[in-house]
Amino acid sequence: MALEAQHPKATQAFDYPGRSLRGRVISLGHFFELEEAPALANEGAFWLPLSELERHQARFFEDHYQQICWFLGRAPHQPALSQGKELL
């Protein structure tokens, strides 16, 4: 997706150990606030309304749900199956 020369609203490195099963991985996230959602070139790709973020968190790769929550200033919610239960 091509973005015009808009400046990101925020940029953050996510580098804490244990965030990936692949070992030490560093991701650099960028947050852009778009006026309109640009068309997506990849068939099967879609825009997810932020109001549906928590409901679809299991679909995100590794910690990308937590990264989105960080940019939005929201506390990540635990998946519905693990709420109120200890993880073993």
Summary of the structure (lengths in Angstrom):
residues: 88
radius of gyration: 15.0
end to end distance: 40.2
largest distance: 46.6
contacts: 127
relative contact order: 0.18
helix: 20%
strand: 11%
